[in-house]
Amino acid sequence: MKRMGLIFKSKANKALDRAEDPRETLDYSYQKQLELLQKVRRGVADVATSRKRLELQLTQLQQQSSKYEDQGRKALSLGREDLAREALTRKSAMQSQINDLEVQYQQLQAEEEKLTLASQRLQAKVDAFRTKKETIKATYTAAQAQTRIAESFSGISEEMGDVGLAIQRAEDKTAQMQARAGAIDELLASGALDDSSGLGRKDDIEAELERVAGGSDVELELARMKAELGGGSSGPAAIEQGNGGAAQQGGQHGGTQGGAPQDTPPTINYHK
């Protein structure tokens, strides 16, 4: 059970770490600080209200005490000592209440000053936290953007990874189709495959003649280049004259035989 609990806690911590956004956490902390500051301000307002109420009560009691003192003096002036004593007795009792209220008033005043000072300090801390919060959020956003750009350039991001795989697959398919088309062309040229459309179909004799003609063209070009390197511009003319003379001698030789048919087959000049 302990191991299962540890695994569950580790998985939950990892999931929460992926889901956590530092910017949202900072905003939440700032909101809580604002709520605390609001409570402190309400406390200051409540204490100030109580202090003001006591101040009004003290004013009323002091006025009443002064009134009793005036009544005592007036009673003495009229020769009513008993009334003067009663007025002074009430004034004495009221003075006791005034003293108690003054003590409470001083306590509330001191409490109000403490809360006011605490509110000011808390306000300064909240303002500093807000500035730091915005700085951290801006830095985090910039770092996140830089990380995404770097991942895009390096191709390790999920989006660019998918694009890279798609490009790789397209290139592989293109290369495969090109190789297949080249192989089919080679098979058609060699005659291993037949052209079902009937266009450009060649038999083996025609293919061999084209191959020989291509080889003769190469030999003629090679002879021309040798002649240019060896004897200048007279080389090709000499080659052509030599070929023509050989052909004429061959015709004369055939005429000396009396025009009789020969058993040997005629020689085909592939080079020409």
Secondary structure by P-SEA (a helix, b strand, c coil): caaaaaaaaaaaaaaaaaaccaaaaaaaaaaaaaaaaaaaaaaaaaaaaaaaaaaaaaaaaaaaaaaaaaaaaaaaaaccaaaaaaaaaaaaaaaaaaaaaaaaaaaaaaaaaaaaaaaaaaaaaaaaaaaaaaaaaaaaaaaaaaaaaaaaaacccaaaaaaaaaaaaaaaaaaaaaaaaaaaaaaaaacccccccccccccaaaaaaaaaaaaaaaaaaaaaaaaaaccccaaaaaaaaaaaaaaaaaaaaaaaaccccccccccccccc
